[in-house]
Amino acid sequence: MTALAHSAVPGTDPAPLPPYHGIALSAVHLVHTAAQAQAAREALLSADIVGFDTESKPTFVKGQSSDGPHLVQFATDTHAWLFPIGADASAVLPALKAILEDEGTLKVGFGLSDDMRRVRAKLGIEPVRVVDLAVALRTPGQKHDLGAKSAVARFFGRALHKSKKISTTNWAAARLTDKQILYAADDAQVALRICRHWLALGNVLPPPRAPKAPRRRKTVET
């Protein structure tokens, strides 16, 4: 059941929406070791759908390109797992690859085109069964993609707080703050919650895009 629009007196601003309450810090797991990665893999691949997103350290110099992602996050209905991608992520990459390339679990998120590009370029992983809700949930005639904040307001009647101060912090830091952890975990889980709500209304998601075919290298005749 979709949220009803708030009534307002003509000529006045609508009443503010109540805040969206996200995941608890105790339900978020940071993945640093192979054992933690294996536990995350087992939990995530047992789910039918998981929320998915990434975070990258911002760049502030003109022409500078990001070397992200520096964090990859997933969420189930009750928990979230954050994979920091540091200088040596070899312990967690096999599990990360298995999750993203698994055909059995659907991965959903908002605005994933750049995330997918970075995952391919930096990690050499080709995610499959991924649906970008920003595109999939657009209404007929809607020109722009749907953002997570707009989706939460539309479907839940809640205000999702997206702090620009937190979003532009150093995601490559060796130790993430509690605010960073919750921001990243909510990004992944809110997508899953929206997706489940959308499906419960009787809607159908479009089929996930097929993975990009690897580029064929040109051979030089000698």
Backbone hydrogen bonds in HBPLUS format (Angstrom, degrees):
<---DONOR---> <-ACCEPTOR-->    atom                        ^
c    i                          cat <-CA-CA->   ^        H-A-AA   ^      H-
h    n   atom  resd res      DA  || num        DHA   H-A  angle D-A-AA Bond
n    s   type  num  typ     dist DA aas  dist angle  dist       angle   num
A0012-THR N   A0009-VAL O   2.97 MM   3  5.63 144.6  2.10 151.6 151.4     1
A0159-ALA N   A0018-PRO O   2.83 MM 141  5.96 151.2  1.91 145.4 152.1     2
A0020-TYR N   A0159-ALA O   2.91 MM 139  5.31 153.9  1.98 136.2 129.0     3
A0027-ALA N   A0024-ALA O   2.96 MM   3  5.45 157.7  2.01 114.1 121.3     4
A0028-VAL N   A0025-LEU O   3.17 MM   3  5.45 165.0  2.19 115.1 116.5     5
A0080-ALA N   A0027-ALA O   3.04 MM  53  6.42 153.6  2.11 153.3 154.1     6
A0029-HIS N   A0080-ALA O   2.81 MM  51  6.14 160.3  1.85 147.9 154.0     7
A0082-LEU N   A0029-HIS O   2.83 MM  53  6.19 161.8  1.87 161.0 165.4     8
A0031-VAL N   A0082-LEU O   2.79 MM  51  5.84 162.6  1.82 169.8 164.4     9
A0037-ALA N   A0033-THR O   2.88 MM   4  6.12 153.8  1.95 147.4 155.6    10
A0038-GLN N   A0034-ALA O   2.91 MM   4  6.10 150.7  2.00 144.0 151.2    11
A0039-ALA N   A0035-ALA O   3.06 MM   4  6.31 155.4  2.12 145.4 151.6    12
A0040-ALA N   A0036-GLN O   2.98 MM   4  6.21 156.0  2.03 145.8 152.4    13
A0041-ARG N   A0037-ALA O   2.87 MM   4  6.06 156.3  1.92 145.3 152.3    14
A0042-GLU N   A0038-GLN O   3.01 MM   4  6.25 162.6  2.04 149.5 152.7    15
A0043-ALA N   A0039-ALA O   3.11 MM   4  6.32 160.8  2.14 146.9 152.0    16
A0044-LEU N   A0040-ALA O   2.89 MM   4  6.00 166.8  1.91 156.5 160.3    17
A0045-LEU N   A0041-ARG O   2.93 MM   4  5.90 164.6  1.95 151.9 156.5    18
A0047-ALA N   A0044-LEU O   3.13 MM   3  5.46 161.8  2.16 108.9 114.5    19
A0106-LEU N   A0048-ASP O   3.01 MM  58  6.29 163.7  2.04 151.6 146.3    20
A0050-VAL N   A0106-LEU O   2.89 MM  56  6.35 154.5  1.96 165.2 173.7    21
A0108-VAL N   A0050-VAL O   2.98 MM  58  6.35 160.9  2.02 160.9 166.9    22
A0051-GLY N   A0075-ALA O   2.86 MM  24  4.85 158.5  1.91 141.4 145.9    23
A0075-ALA N   A0051-GLY O   3.00 MM  24  4.85 137.8  2.18 128.8 131.3    24
A0052-PHE N   A0108-VAL O   2.79 MM  56  5.63 142.6  1.93 155.7 155.5    25
A0053-ASP N   A0073-GLN O   3.07 MM  20  5.43 146.9  2.18 152.7 152.8    26
A0073-GLN N   A0053-ASP O   2.92 MM  20  5.43 173.6  1.93 150.7 152.8    27
A0055-GLU N   A0071-LEU O   2.87 MM  16  5.08 154.6  1.93 141.9 146.0    28
A0070-HIS N   A0055-GLU O   2.89 MM  15  6.00 156.0  1.95 147.1 155.2    29
A0071-LEU N   A0055-GLU O   3.09 MM  16  5.08 132.1  2.33 155.6 150.2    30
A0064-GLN N   A0061-VAL O   3.02 MM   3  5.49 161.4  2.05 133.1 136.7    31
A0085-ILE N   A0070-HIS O   2.88 MM  15  4.70 174.5  1.88 120.3 121.8    32
A0072-VAL N   A0083-PHE O   2.99 MM  11  5.04 157.0  2.04 131.4 138.6    33
A0083-PHE N   A0072-VAL O   2.71 MM  11  5.04 171.1  1.72 157.6 160.5    34
A0074-PHE N   A0081-TRP O   2.95 MM   7  5.35 157.5  2.00 152.3 159.8    35
A0081-TRP N   A0074-PHE O   2.86 MM   7  5.35 158.0  1.91 145.4 151.7    36
A0076-THR N   A0079-HIS O   2.79 MM   3  5.35 159.5  1.83 154.8 161.9    37
A0092-VAL N   A0089-ALA O   3.09 MM   3  5.69 142.4  2.23 115.5 124.6    38
A0093-LEU N   A0089-ALA O   3.06 MM   4  6.07 138.4  2.24 155.8 168.1    39
A0096-LEU N   A0092-VAL O   3.02 MM   4  6.21 160.5  2.06 154.5 160.9    40
A0097-LYS N   A0093-LEU O   2.81 MM   4  5.93 160.0  1.85 156.8 161.1    41
A0098-ALA N   A0094-PRO O   3.00 MM   4  6.19 155.2  2.06 142.5 149.5    42
A0099-ILE N   A0095-ALA O   2.97 MM   4  6.20 153.6  2.04 149.3 155.7    43
A0100-LEU N   A0096-LEU O   3.05 MM   4  6.22 174.6  2.06 152.4 153.9    44
A0101-GLU N   A0097-LYS O   2.93 MM   4  5.85 147.8  2.04 146.5 154.5    45
A0102-ASP N   A0099-ILE O   3.36 MM   3  5.32 163.5  2.39 101.8 106.1    46
A0128-VAL N   A0100-LEU O   2.89 MM  28  6.33 157.3  1.95 164.6 160.1    47
A0107-LYS N   A0129-ARG O   2.81 MM  22  6.12 170.9  1.82 164.8 167.9    48
A0131-VAL N   A0107-LYS O   2.87 MM  24  6.33 155.8  1.93 161.6 169.8    49
A0109-GLY N   A0131-VAL O   3.31 MM  22  6.80 148.2  2.42 159.6 164.1    50
A0133-LEU N   A0109-GLY O   2.71 MM  24  5.75 152.2  1.79 167.5 171.9    51
A0116-MET N   A0112-LEU O   2.84 MM   4  5.97 163.8  1.87 162.0 164.7    52
A0117-ARG N   A0113-SER O   3.14 MM   4  6.33 157.8  2.19 141.7 147.7    53
A0118-ARG N   A0114-ASP O   3.04 MM   4  6.24 161.0  2.08 150.3 154.5    54
A0119-VAL N   A0115-ASP O   2.97 MM   4  6.18 156.6  2.03 149.3 156.0    55
A0120-ARG N   A0116-MET O   3.00 MM   4  6.22 159.6  2.04 150.6 155.6    56
A0121-ALA N   A0117-ARG O   2.96 MM   4  6.15 167.8  1.98 149.9 153.5    57
A0122-LYS N   A0118-ARG O   2.87 MM   4  5.82 170.6  1.88 151.9 154.9    58
A0123-LEU N   A0119-VAL O   3.01 MM   4  5.32 144.3  2.15 127.1 138.3    59
A0124-GLY N   A0120-ARG O   3.06 MM   4  4.74 135.4  2.27 117.2 125.0    60
A0135-VAL N   A0132-ASP O   3.15 MM   3  5.78 147.2  2.26 114.2 121.3    61
A0136-ALA N   A0132-ASP O   3.00 MM   4  6.18 173.9  2.01 152.4 154.4    62
A0137-LEU N   A0133-LEU O   3.04 MM   4  5.48 159.5  2.08 137.4 139.2    63
A0146-LEU N   A0134-ALA O   2.81 MM  12  4.38 162.5  1.84 130.8 129.4    64
A0138-ARG N   A0135-VAL O   3.31 MM   3  5.58 168.4  2.32 112.2 114.4    65
A0142-GLN N   A0139-THR O   2.92 MM   3  5.41 161.0  1.96 139.5 141.5    66
A0151-ALA N   A0147-GLY O   2.94 MM   4  6.14 155.2  2.00 150.9 158.6    67
A0152-VAL N   A0148-ALA O   2.93 MM   4  6.11 160.0  1.97 152.6 156.9    68
A0153-ALA N   A0149-LYS O   3.07 MM   4  6.29 158.3  2.12 146.8 152.7    69
A0154-ARG N   A0150-SER O   2.88 MM   4  6.02 157.8  1.93 146.3 152.9    70
A0155-PHE N   A0151-ALA O   2.87 MM   4  5.93 173.7  1.88 154.9 156.8    71
A0156-PHE N   A0152-VAL O   2.90 MM   4  5.22 147.1  2.01 129.6 140.0    72
A0158-ARG N   A0152-VAL O   3.49 MM   6  5.86 177.7  2.49 121.9 122.6    73
A0157-GLY N   A0153-ALA O   3.16 MM   4  4.54 133.1  2.39 108.0 116.3    74
A0167-SER N   A0163-SER O   2.95 MM   4  6.21 164.1  1.97 150.1 155.1    75
A0168-THR N   A0164-LYS O   3.07 MM   4  6.08 142.0  2.22 142.9 149.5    76
A0169-THR N   A0166-ILE O   3.10 MM   3  5.27 159.0  2.14 117.9 116.4    77
A0173-ALA N   A0170-ASN O   3.31 MM   3  5.60 163.0  2.34 109.9 111.8    78
A0181-ILE N   A0177-THR O   2.97 MM   4  6.25 162.6  2.00 153.1 158.0    79
A0182-LEU N   A0178-ASP O   2.96 MM   4  6.19 164.0  1.99 153.0 156.2    80
A0183-TYR N   A0179-LYS O   2.98 MM   4  6.04 156.7  2.04 142.8 149.7    81
A0184-ALA N   A0180-GLN O   2.96 MM   4  6.13 169.8  1.97 156.4 158.2    82
A0185-ALA N   A0181-ILE O   2.97 MM   4  6.09 163.0  2.00 147.8 153.3    83
A0186-ASP N   A0182-LEU O   2.88 MM   4  5.90 161.5  1.92 146.6 151.9    84
A0187-ASP N   A0183-TYR O   3.08 MM   4  6.26 152.2  2.16 143.6 151.1    85
A0188-ALA N   A0184-ALA O   3.36 MM   4  6.72 150.3  2.45 144.7 150.6    86
A0189-GLN N   A0185-ALA O   2.92 MM   4  6.20 172.7  1.93 157.4 159.7    87
A0190-VAL N   A0186-ASP O   2.82 MM   4  5.61 166.2  1.84 150.7 154.3    88
A0193-ARG N   A0189-GLN O   2.95 MM   4  6.26 162.1  1.98 157.0 161.7    89
A0194-ILE N   A0190-VAL O   2.93 MM   4  6.09 160.1  1.97 147.8 152.9    90
A0195-CYS N   A0191-ALA O   2.94 MM   4  6.08 159.0  1.98 145.7 152.1    91
A0196-ARG N   A0192-LEU O   2.93 MM   4  6.19 164.5  1.96 155.0 158.1    92
A0197-HIS N   A0193-ARG O   3.04 MM   4  6.20 159.0  2.09 144.9 150.9    93
A0198-TRP N   A0194-ILE O   2.88 MM   4  6.07 160.4  1.92 153.2 158.5    94
A0199-LEU N   A0195-CYS O   2.95 MM   4  6.20 161.2  1.99 154.1 158.6    95
A0200-ALA N   A0196-ARG O   2.91 MM   4  6.05 150.9  1.99 144.9 153.4    96
A0201-LEU N   A0197-HIS O   3.17 MM   4  6.44 129.3  2.45 140.4 152.2    97
A0201-LEU N   A0198-TRP O   3.27 MM   3  5.35 140.5  2.44  96.2 106.8    98
A0202-GLY N   A0199-LEU O   2.95 MM   3  5.34 159.1  2.00 112.7 117.6    99
